[in-house]
Amino acid sequence: MFDDSELRAIRGAVEDFVRSEIKRESDIFKMWERGLDLGYFNLSALKAIESSEVFSAVHEVSPEIGHKLLYLSISNHLFGDLASLAIPLGGTLITDWVQGNYVVVAADAAKLVKASSEFLTTEVSRLRSVEVLKTKKIDFGPLLNVLLASRCVGTAIHAYDLAIRYVKETGLKWNYCHIFEKLGEISAEISASKLLTRYSALRIKSEDAKRLTEMALWKAAVTAVMAVDEAVLIQEGAYKYLEDFKVGIFRDFAQIRHRSPKTASVHSLKVSELYYPKAINFSPFS
């Protein structure tokens, strides 16, 4: 078991590193290589709980940069190569970072593939014409679930913080009191997602790791989408709408549907009334 002081130290060091690298305007590959040299992105050396804190911290600073650093870490760990990640969803492969090569994880194996991309949305591309380059027999699903859950937790915190900052800067008060209820709910959901993700990381070698990590990923994915949607709504489309948050891949993944009763104003609804997440077959790594 890790105590909070150790995890806070890891988190603080990673956040400082990413912020300093962003200020340098380094390219993503150089940033990843420097982080690997410092030990931040070496999945072979890090325990699951440490990796979880690292990538939650990176996404809390910058989701747009964070998912690239995460994918490079995964591909290097599995194949000693640099590639993006493709997630199986609805009979197809989707990605939110177009590269030449992609890593695809199944139940008991990982594949490095070459594929052509097809523009799907502003956040997600679909892969086609897939050619398998390498295959590795490995039970990587539980750790990947933890890493993606951590990504979602960090992204949700980032979106929440932006929303809070916007409310403070603009002085929104009485005319927008409904948003405080929503932000309060989101804060509670983030805390729950963080605890579940951390617990699943600590149980990564247990018999129930597969189900625990799947639950953590689904919960964190739902929370991230809710937090980002609310942040964008509060900021009236600021911060380049949704592209900076990169949650498109989790929107379908979590299968969130709007309730939106016709008799109610969307602006007066709580988060719990706005969303209805589908909890059946929620993980592509089942």
TABEL-V23997 format. One record per backbone hydrogen bond with DSSP energy under -1.0 kcal/mol. CO is the residue of the C=O (numbers start at 1). NH is the residue of the N-H. Records with the same first field share a line. If there is no record, write none. Layout:
CO: NH / NH
//
This chain:
3: 7
4: 8
5: 9
6: 10
7: 11
8: 12
9: 13
10: 14
11: 15
12: 16
13: 17
14: 18
15: 19
16: 20
17: 21
18: 22
19: 23
20: 24
21: 26
22: 25
27: 31
28: 32
29: 33
30: 34
31: 35
32: 36
33: 37
34: 38
35: 40
36: 39
41: 43
42: 45 / 46
47: 51
48: 52
49: 53
50: 54
51: 55
52: 56
53: 57
54: 58
55: 59
56: 60
57: 61
58: 62
62: 66
63: 67
65: 69
66: 70
67: 71
68: 72
69: 73
70: 74
71: 75
72: 76
73: 77
74: 78
75: 79 / 81
76: 80
84: 103
87: 94
89: 92
92: 89
93: 127
94: 87
95: 125
100: 115
101: 84
102: 113
103: 86
104: 111
109: 106
110: 136
111: 104
112: 133 / 134
113: 102
114: 131
116: 128
118: 126
124: 120 / 121
125: 95
126: 118
128: 116
131: 114
134: 112
136: 110
138: 140
140: 144
141: 145
142: 146
143: 147
144: 148
145: 149
146: 150
147: 151
148: 152
149: 153
150: 154
151: 155
152: 156
153: 157
154: 158
155: 159
156: 160
157: 161
158: 162
159: 163
160: 164
161: 165
162: 166
163: 167
164: 168
165: 169
166: 170
167: 172
173: 176
174: 177
176: 179
177: 180
178: 182
179: 183
180: 184
181: 185
182: 186
183: 187
184: 188
185: 189
186: 190
187: 191
188: 192
189: 193
190: 194
191: 195
192: 196
193: 197
194: 198
195: 199
196: 200
197: 201
198: 202
199: 203
201: 204
203: 206
206: 209
208: 212
209: 213
210: 214
211: 215
212: 216
213: 217
214: 218
215: 219
216: 220
217: 221
218: 222
219: 223
220: 224
221: 225
222: 226
223: 227
224: 228
225: 229
226: 230
227: 231
228: 232
229: 233
230: 234
231: 235
232: 237
233: 236
240: 243
242: 245 / 246
247: 250 / 251
248: 252
250: 254
251: 256
255: 278
257: 276
261: 264
265: 268
270: 274
271: 275
274: 259
276: 257
283: 286
//
